[in-house]
Amino acid sequence: MTKTPLNLDFLLNEASFIILEDLAIFRSKLITDLKLMKIEGHIYEAANLKNAYEITSNKKIDFIISDWNLPDGSGLDFLKNLRADPVYKNTPFLMWTTQNEVKNILDAITAGATEYICKPWTHTELEEKILLSWGKIYGISKN
């Protein structure tokens, strides 16, 4: 029986994450930040869209962190495709990028991103965005 990810305990102890980022140094930094948050679930890594689609097709991912610019397409297209899939229609999705123009932020939010974060980020910013994203979907907060 699969547990329903409705609480913060699930996020910290069981939630599976995917990090879609082409640069290994950023993937490594994100993993370090997730571990500092005490995230204990499985963290999948994808360096491109092809890998990300393979992972999301074969595993149930509870939280998605995706870069915008990728070598084989865009994180925005990845977001749109996942939102069209009933399995990922409401999965927390954090879009992150160097593109901090208002239009890009609005495009991501309109397409279904739960939150948006700009590079470079701080550990505190990432933690806040993850908790905010989780809370928007499941109606819970850190407090």
C-alpha positions in Angstrom: 0.0 0.0 0.0 1.4 3.4 -1.0 1.2 6.2 1.6 -0.4 9.4 0.6 2.1 12.3 0.8 0.0 14.6 2.8 2.3 15.7 5.5 5.7 17.2 6.2 6.9 13.9 7.7 6.3 12.2 4.4 8.2 15.0 2.6 11.2 14.7 4.9 11.4 10.9 5.3 9.8 9.3 2.2 9.3 11.6 -0.7 11.2 10.9 -3.9 12.7 13.8 -5.7 14.0 14.3 -9.2 16.6 16.9 -10.0 16.7 17.8 -13.7 19.9 19.8 -14.3 22.5 19.4 -16.9 25.4 20.7 -14.8 26.7 18.1 -12.3 28.0 20.8 -9.9 24.5 22.2 -9.5 22.9 18.7 -9.1 25.5 18.0 -6.4 24.8 21.4 -4.6 21.0 20.7 -4.7 21.5 17.2 -3.2 23.7 18.7 -0.5 21.0 21.2 0.3 18.3 18.6 0.4 20.3 16.5 2.8 20.8 19.6 5.0 17.0 19.8 5.1 17.0 16.2 6.4 15.4 14.9 3.2 15.8 11.1 3.5 13.8 9.8 0.5 15.3 8.8 -2.8 16.8 11.6 -5.0 17.0 10.8 -8.7 19.2 12.8 -11.0 18.7 13.6 -14.7 21.2 15.5 -16.8 18.7 15.9 -19.7 15.1 15.6 -20.7 15.5 12.0 -22.0 16.8 10.8 -18.7 14.1 12.7 -16.8 11.3 11.2 -18.9 12.7 7.7 -18.3 12.7 8.3 -14.6 9.3 9.8 -14.4 7.9 7.0 -16.6 9.3 4.3 -14.4 9.1 5.7 -10.9 6.6 7.7 -8.9 8.3 11.0 -8.2 6.8 13.1 -5.3 8.8 16.4 -5.9 10.3 17.8 -9.1 13.1 20.3 -9.4 13.9 21.3 -12.9 16.2 23.7 -14.7 14.8 25.8 -17.5 17.6 25.5 -20.0 18.6 21.9 -20.9 20.8 20.5 -23.7 17.9 18.7 -25.3 15.0 21.1 -24.7 13.4 23.2 -22.0 12.3 22.6 -18.5 9.2 24.6 -19.4 8.2 21.9 -22.0 9.0 19.2 -19.4 6.7 21.0 -17.0 3.9 21.2 -19.6 4.2 17.5 -20.5 4.2 16.4 -16.9 1.1 18.5 -16.1 -0.7 16.8 -18.9 0.0 13.4 -17.3 -2.6 12.6 -14.6 0.1 11.0 -12.4 2.0 14.3 -12.2 -0.8 16.8 -12.6 -0.5 18.0 -9.0 3.1 17.0 -8.1 5.1 19.9 -6.5 7.3 21.3 -9.3 10.0 23.8 -8.5 11.4 25.5 -11.7 14.8 27.0 -11.2 16.9 29.0 -13.7 19.1 32.0 -14.3 16.2 33.5 -16.2 14.7 35.9 -13.7 12.6 37.9 -16.2 9.0 38.4 -15.0 7.7 36.9 -18.3 9.6 33.7 -17.7 8.4 33.5 -14.1 4.8 34.0 -15.3 5.2 31.5 -18.1 6.4 28.9 -15.6 3.6 29.6 -13.1 1.0 29.6 -15.8 2.2 26.3 -17.1 1.9 24.8 -13.6 5.1 25.4 -11.7 4.4 25.4 -8.0 7.3 27.7 -7.3 10.2 29.4 -9.1 13.7 30.0 -7.8 16.6 31.8 -9.5 20.3 30.8 -9.6 22.3 31.3 -7.6 20.3 30.3 -4.6 20.9 30.0 -0.9 20.1 26.9 1.2 17.5 29.0 3.0 15.8 30.1 -0.2 15.7 26.5 -1.5 14.2 25.2 1.8 11.6 27.9 1.8 10.6 27.2 -1.8 10.4 23.5 -1.2 8.2 23.8 1.9 6.1 26.5 0.2 5.6 24.2 -2.9 4.7 21.2 -0.7 2.3 23.4 1.3 0.6 24.7 -1.8 -0.2 21.2 -3.0 -1.0 19.5 0.4 -2.1 22.5 2.5 0.5 22.1 5.2 3.4 24.2 6.4 6.5 23.9 8.4 4.9 25.4 11.5 
